[in-house]
């Protein structure tokens, strides 16, 4: 009986410690300061493009790939310490990784095929990317610790645009294996694929932070609308249902809202709505073109691209009420930017 009591006591202590540790991690994330986080972006230069990072106020701009090649699609590692990207600096498209200070640049794929669009798993252990090394576009997963590369889709049709589930156990992607393009989800544990059927063209996919839904843009209704669907393929909902084009939805960090851009006010603007599609608001309210849009990890700022100062596209940051907009970097490649994740200490 004494041993049972001791065992139960230890369980209580360990449970309390785990809860405190989890609460501490969440607190560290919540207390993350947007002013100290960097934005990664791609510079739009004649005959080349390079990876930069910059603080939200436009200071401390650092060029990470100062060469004459095209460097694209930068993606932060979940710990905010490294950046994966695509580059043709060695003659063809490969996946590279570099530290946030520009050190330790590595070519991860080294292959004559085209390897593009790297995406980190949320646990930071793997990279998914798209390659045509088997003759068609497939999704490959690279185990970063073991350097093991696996073709996880392995199908004679096109599979691309991989998006990891929050638990790093599934990948949503676009495929035409059912003759028309649609969304599918791959279970990495058993290899099973759940296809949602044709969704016409899709311009992006994002998991809800709790992993229960996907949000995506589709032109299935002849113009671009924003939809959600449960990850079991049920409950398809058109959230926007508007005659204008609505594109590139993004969940807010607290899952209560959606960010998107639209031409519904006669020019392209950044909008926000509740996750059920209600209470649509124009955030950018500017006569120039404002597109893209991504939430900061704290949910208190939005990075977007705008032509409000010139014909070219610049990177801007505003608060989530649409105020205090300021330019962070000029001449950026469209949709090339991403906030640095909050460091988890």
C-alpha positions as CSV (number, residue, x, y, z in Angstrom):
1,X,0.0,0.0,0.0
2,X,2.9,2.3,0.9
3,X,4.4,1.8,-2.7
4,X,1.0,2.6,-4.3
5,X,0.7,5.8,-2.4
6,X,4.3,6.8,-3.3
7,X,3.6,5.9,-7.0
8,X,0.5,8.0,-7.1
9,X,2.3,10.9,-5.4
10,X,5.0,10.8,-8.1
11,X,2.4,10.8,-10.8
12,X,0.8,13.9,-9.4
13,X,4.2,15.6,-9.1
14,X,5.1,14.7,-12.7
15,X,1.7,15.7,-14.0
16,X,2.0,19.1,-12.3
17,X,5.5,19.6,-13.7
18,X,4.4,18.7,-17.2
19,X,1.5,21.1,-16.9
20,X,3.8,23.9,-15.6
21,X,6.3,23.2,-18.4
22,X,3.6,23.3,-21.0
23,X,2.2,26.5,-19.5
24,X,5.6,28.1,-19.4
25,X,6.1,27.2,-23.1
26,X,2.8,28.8,-24.0
27,X,3.6,31.9,-21.9
28,X,6.9,32.3,-23.7
29,X,5.1,32.1,-27.0
30,X,2.5,34.6,-25.9
31,X,5.1,37.0,-24.6
32,X,7.0,37.0,-27.8
33,X,7.6,40.5,-29.0
34,X,6.9,41.2,-32.7
35,X,9.5,44.1,-32.7
36,X,12.2,41.5,-32.0
37,X,11.1,39.0,-34.7
38,X,12.5,39.1,-38.2
39,X,10.7,38.8,-41.5
40,X,12.3,36.8,-44.3
41,X,11.7,37.9,-47.8
42,X,13.0,37.6,-51.4
43,X,14.4,40.8,-53.0
44,X,13.3,41.5,-56.6
45,X,16.5,42.4,-58.5
46,X,17.4,42.4,-62.2
47,X,18.4,38.9,-63.3
48,X,18.6,37.5,-59.7
49,X,16.8,37.3,-56.4
50,X,18.2,37.0,-52.9
51,X,17.1,36.0,-49.4
52,X,16.9,38.8,-46.8
53,X,15.7,39.2,-43.2
54,X,14.6,42.4,-41.7
55,X,12.9,43.7,-38.5
56,X,9.3,44.8,-38.8
57,X,10.3,48.5,-38.6
58,X,12.6,48.2,-41.6
59,X,15.9,48.2,-39.6
60,X,18.7,45.6,-39.5
61,X,18.2,44.4,-43.1
62,X,20.5,41.4,-43.6
63,X,21.2,39.7,-47.0
64,X,21.8,36.0,-46.6
65,X,22.4,35.0,-50.2
66,X,24.5,37.6,-51.9
67,X,25.0,35.9,-55.3
68,X,23.9,36.2,-58.9
69,X,21.4,33.4,-58.8
70,X,17.7,33.0,-58.1
71,X,17.0,32.2,-54.5
72,X,13.3,31.7,-53.7
73,X,10.6,30.3,-51.4
74,X,12.2,30.9,-47.9
75,X,10.7,29.1,-45.0
76,X,11.7,29.5,-41.3
77,X,12.4,26.5,-39.2
78,X,9.9,26.2,-36.3
79,X,12.6,27.2,-33.8
80,X,13.3,30.4,-35.9
81,X,17.0,29.6,-36.2
82,X,17.3,28.4,-39.8
83,X,15.8,29.2,-43.2
84,X,15.2,26.6,-45.9
85,X,14.9,27.9,-49.5
86,X,15.1,27.0,-53.2
87,X,18.1,28.1,-55.3
88,X,19.6,27.6,-58.7
89,X,23.0,28.7,-57.6
90,X,24.6,25.3,-58.5
91,X,23.0,25.1,-61.9
92,X,19.6,23.6,-61.2
93,X,16.9,24.0,-58.5
94,X,18.0,22.5,-55.1
95,X,16.9,22.9,-51.5
96,X,19.3,24.8,-49.3
97,X,19.3,25.7,-45.6
98,X,21.1,28.6,-43.9
99,X,21.4,29.9,-40.3
100,X,19.6,33.1,-39.5
101,X,22.9,35.0,-39.4
102,X,23.9,33.7,-42.9
103,X,26.3,31.0,-41.7
104,X,26.5,27.3,-42.5
105,X,24.9,27.4,-45.9
106,X,24.1,23.8,-47.1
107,X,22.7,22.2,-50.3
108,X,20.4,19.5,-48.9
109,X,19.4,17.8,-52.1
110,X,22.2,18.0,-54.7
111,X,20.3,16.5,-57.7
112,X,20.0,17.3,-61.4
113,X,16.2,17.4,-61.1
114,X,14.2,20.4,-59.9
115,X,13.7,20.4,-56.1
116,X,11.5,23.2,-55.0
117,X,9.1,24.7,-52.3
118,X,10.6,23.4,-49.0
119,X,8.2,23.2,-46.0
120,X,9.4,22.4,-42.5
121,X,7.4,19.9,-40.3
122,X,6.1,21.7,-37.2
123,X,8.3,19.6,-35.0
124,X,11.3,20.7,-37.0
125,X,12.5,17.2,-37.8
126,X,11.7,17.0,-41.5
127,X,11.4,19.0,-44.7
128,X,8.9,18.3,-47.3
129,X,9.5,19.5,-50.9
130,X,8.4,19.0,-54.5
131,X,10.6,17.3,-57.0
132,X,10.3,16.0,-60.6
133,X,13.2,13.5,-60.2
134,X,10.9,10.6,-60.9
135,X,9.5,12.1,-64.0
136,X,6.5,13.9,-62.5
137,X,5.9,16.2,-59.6
138,X,6.1,14.3,-56.3
139,X,6.3,15.2,-52.7
140,X,9.5,14.1,-50.9
141,X,10.3,14.2,-47.2
142,X,13.8,14.6,-45.9
143,X,14.6,13.4,-42.4
144,X,17.0,16.1,-41.2
145,X,18.7,14.0,-38.5
146,X,19.1,10.8,-40.6
147,X,19.5,12.5,-44.0
148,X,16.9,10.0,-45.3
149,X,14.9,11.0,-48.4
150,X,11.5,9.4,-49.1
151,X,9.1,9.8,-52.0
152,X,5.9,9.9,-49.9
153,X,3.3,10.2,-52.8
154,X,4.9,8.0,-55.4
155,X,2.2,8.2,-58.1
156,X,2.4,8.8,-61.9
157,X,0.3,12.0,-61.6
158,X,1.2,15.4,-60.2
159,X,1.4,15.9,-56.4
160,X,2.5,19.3,-55.1
161,X,1.9,22.1,-52.6
162,X,2.6,20.1,-49.4
163,X,1.2,21.5,-46.2
164,X,2.0,19.8,-42.8
165,X,-0.6,19.1,-40.2
166,X,0.1,20.7,-36.8
167,X,1.1,17.4,-35.3
168,X,3.6,16.6,-38.2
169,X,1.8,13.3,-38.9
170,X,-0.1,14.3,-42.1
171,X,0.5,16.3,-45.3
172,X,-2.2,18.0,-47.2
173,X,-1.4,18.5,-50.9
174,X,-2.8,19.1,-54.4
175,X,-3.1,16.2,-56.8
176,X,-4.7,15.3,-60.1
177,X,-4.7,11.5,-59.5
178,X,-8.5,11.5,-60.0
179,X,-8.2,13.2,-63.4
180,X,-9.0,16.6,-62.0
181,X,-7.0,18.7,-59.5
182,X,-8.2,18.4,-55.9
183,X,-7.0,18.3,-52.3
184,X,-5.8,15.1,-50.6
185,X,-4.3,14.3,-47.2
186,X,-1.5,11.7,-46.7
187,X,-1.2,9.9,-43.4
188,X,2.5,9.4,-42.9
189,X,2.1,6.6,-40.4
190,X,0.3,4.2,-42.6
191,X,0.6,5.8,-46.1
192,X,-3.2,6.1,-46.5
193,X,-4.4,8.9,-48.7
194,X,-7.8,10.6,-48.3
195,X,-8.9,12.4,-51.5
196,X,-11.5,15.2,-51.4
197,X,-12.3,14.9,-55.1
198,X,-12.2,17.8,-57.5
199,X,-11.9,21.3,-56.1
200,X,-11.0,22.9,-59.4
201,X,-7.9,25.1,-59.1
202,X,-6.6,25.7,-55.6
203,X,-4.3,28.7,-54.8
204,X,-3.3,27.6,-51.3
205,X,-4.1,25.3,-48.4
206,X,-3.7,25.9,-44.6
207,X,-4.5,23.7,-41.7
208,X,-6.4,25.1,-38.8
209,X,-4.1,25.3,-35.7
210,X,-6.1,22.5,-34.0
211,X,-5.8,20.3,-37.1
212,X,-9.5,19.8,-37.5
213,X,-10.0,21.8,-40.8
214,X,-8.4,23.0,-43.9
215,X,-9.0,26.4,-45.4
216,X,-8.2,27.0,-49.1
217,X,-9.0,29.2,-52.1
218,X,-10.7,27.7,-55.1
219,X,-12.3,28.9,-58.3
220,X,-14.8,26.0,-58.4
221,X,-17.6,28.6,-58.5
222,X,-16.1,30.4,-61.5
223,X,-14.4,33.1,-59.3
224,X,-12.0,32.6,-56.4
225,X,-13.8,31.9,-53.1
226,X,-12.5,30.8,-49.7
227,X,-13.6,27.4,-48.4
228,X,-13.2,25.3,-45.3
229,X,-13.5,21.6,-45.1
230,X,-13.1,19.1,-42.2
231,X,-10.1,16.9,-42.5
232,X,-12.3,13.9,-42.9
233,X,-13.5,15.4,-46.2
234,X,-16.9,16.5,-44.8
235,X,-18.6,19.8,-44.2
236,X,-17.4,21.9,-47.2
237,X,-18.3,25.6,-46.6
238,X,-18.0,28.6,-48.8
239,X,-17.0,31.4,-46.4
240,X,-16.9,34.3,-48.8
241,X,-19.6,33.7,-51.5
242,X,-18.8,37.0,-53.2
243,X,-18.7,38.0,-56.9
244,X,-15.1,39.4,-56.4
245,X,-12.1,37.2,-56.2
246,X,-11.1,36.3,-52.6
247,X,-7.6,34.7,-52.2
248,X,-4.9,33.2,-49.9
249,X,-6.7,32.7,-46.6
250,X,-4.7,32.6,-43.4
251,X,-5.9,31.6,-39.9
252,X,-5.2,33.9,-37.1
253,X,-2.9,32.4,-34.3
254,X,-5.9,32.2,-32.0
255,X,-8.0,30.6,-34.8
256,X,-10.8,33.1,-34.4
257,X,-10.3,35.0,-37.7
258,X,-9.2,34.6,-41.3
259,X,-7.0,37.0,-43.3
260,X,-7.4,37.2,-47.1
261,X,-7.1,39.6,-49.9
262,X,-9.8,40.6,-52.4
263,X,-10.8,42.9,-55.2
264,X,-14.3,43.4,-53.7
265,X,-13.8,47.2,-53.1
266,X,-12.8,47.9,-56.7
267,X,-9.1,47.5,-56.0
268,X,-7.0,44.8,-54.2
269,X,-7.1,45.1,-50.4
270,X,-6.3,43.1,-47.3
271,X,-9.5,41.9,-45.5
272,X,-10.2,40.0,-42.2
273,X,-13.3,38.0,-41.3
274,X,-14.5,35.7,-38.5
275,X,-13.7,32.1,-39.1
276,X,-17.3,31.4,-40.1
277,X,-17.1,34.1,-42.8
278,X,-19.0,36.8,-40.9
279,X,-18.0,40.4,-40.2
280,X,-15.8,41.0,-43.2
281,X,-13.7,44.1,-42.8
282,X,-11.3,45.9,-45.1
283,X,-8.1,46.4,-43.1
284,X,-5.8,48.2,-45.6
285,X,-8.2,50.8,-47.0
286,X,-5.8,52.2,-49.6
287,X,-6.3,53.2,-53.2
288,X,-3.1,51.3,-54.3
289,X,-2.7,47.6,-54.5
290,X,-2.4,45.7,-51.2
291,X,-2.2,41.9,-51.4
292,X,-0.8,38.8,-49.6
293,X,-1.0,39.1,-45.9
294,X,0.4,37.0,-43.0
295,X,-0.2,37.2,-39.3
296,X,2.7,37.7,-36.9
297,X,3.0,34.9,-34.3
298,X,1.4,37.0,-31.6
299,X,-1.5,37.9,-33.9
300,X,-0.9,41.7,-33.3
301,X,0.6,42.6,-36.7
302,X,0.1,41.7,-40.3
303,X,2.8,41.8,-43.0
304,X,1.6,42.4,-46.6
305,X,2.8,43.7,-49.9
306,X,1.8,47.0,-51.4
307,X,2.4,49.4,-54.3
308,X,1.4,52.5,-52.3
309,X,4.8,54.1,-52.6
310,X,5.8,53.0,-56.1
311,X,4.9,50.9,-59.1
312,X,7.0,48.0,-57.7
313,X,6.0,45.9,-54.7
314,X,7.2,46.7,-51.2
315,X,6.9,44.8,-47.9
316,X,4.7,46.6,-45.3
317,X,3.6,45.8,-41.7
318,X,0.5,47.1,-40.0
319,X,-1.4,46.5,-36.8
320,X,-4.4,44.1,-37.0
321,X,-6.8,47.1,-36.9
322,X,-5.2,48.3,-40.2
323,X,-3.4,51.2,-38.6
324,X,0.2,52.2,-38.2
325,X,1.3,50.8,-41.6
326,X,5.0,51.2,-42.3
327,X,7.3,49.9,-45.0
328,X,9.8,47.2,-43.9
329,X,11.5,46.6,-47.2
330,X,11.3,47.7,-50.8
331,X,11.2,45.7,-54.1
332,X,10.2,42.3,-52.9
333,X,9.1,39.2,-54.8
334,X,5.3,38.6,-54.5
335,X,4.2,36.3,-51.7
336,X,7.9,35.6,-50.7
337,X,7.8,36.7,-47.0
338,X,7.2,35.0,-43.7
339,X,7.4,36.0,-40.0
340,X,10.0,34.4,-37.8
341,X,8.4,32.0,-35.3
342,X,8.5,32.9,-31.7
343,X,11.5,31.2,-30.1
344,X,10.6,28.5,-27.5
345,X,13.3,28.5,-24.9
